[in-house]
Amino acid sequence: MKVTVLDLRRRTREIIEALDRNEKVTIYCRGKKKGVIHPASQEKKTTIPMIDHPACGMWADREDMADPVEWVRKIRKGRFNAD
């Protein structure tokens, strides 16, 4: 389906119905292609297990975080409460 920017305002229901029919919606502004809306069902969902995520364990070698509970207590303590 091809629509203009003005159609996005005036024919929103028709555009959503087209997406429900698994159609791609191409948006044009002054005759130039500006973007494409794809139906959500066509999205590729690439999930990686959390244990394989690069951020998992990125602070494992930090000695100041050996006891995470104590570390959180320390950072939550106000700077004027240095007991």
N, C-alpha and C positions, 0 to 999 in steps of 0.2 A: 504494500500500500504506500502511495506517495502522498504526503501532506505538506502543507506550508505551516509556517509559524502561526499564522492566523487560524488555521484549522485546529491547531492544538487547543486554542481557546474555545472555538465555536463548536467543534465536533469531537470533543473529548470522549464521549460515550462510544462513538463509532470506532475511534482509535483503540479503545480498550477492548471492544468486541473483536476487532481484528487481531489483537494480541491473544485473546482467548482462543481464536481459531489458529493459533501458532503462525501467524503471518508476521513478517518483519515490517516495521514502519520506518520509511525513509523520510527525513525531515529536510525541507528545502526552504531557503530564505533568499528571496530575490533571484530565484532560478539556480542558485548554487546549493549543492548538497552540503548540509551541515552535520548530519549525524544519522545514526540508525538505532532504533529501539528494537531489541530482540525480546521475544517472549521469555519469561522466567524459566519455563520448562526446558528451554534449550541451553541453559547455562551449564557449563562443565564444572562439576564440583570436584575439585581436587583437594582431598584432605590428606594430611599426613598425620601419623600418630604423634601424640604430644611428646613422647619420649624421643622421637627423631627430629623434633623441631630444633633449629639452631640455637634458639634462646634458652632451651631447657638445659640447665646445669652450667650456664655461662659464668656463674659466680662460685662454682664448686671449689675452686682452688684458693678462695679468699679466706685467710686465717681469721680476720675480724668477724666473719659471719659463721664461725664454727657452731655457735649456739644462736640460732635465729631468734628465739624468744628474747634472749638478753639483748641482742642487737636492736630489735624493734623497740624494746623498752628504752634503750639508750637514745634512739633517735626521736622517740616521742617525748622524752623529757625536755622541758623547756630549757632554754640557754641560761635562765636565771635560777634554775633549780639544780645547780651543780652540786649535789650532795655526794 
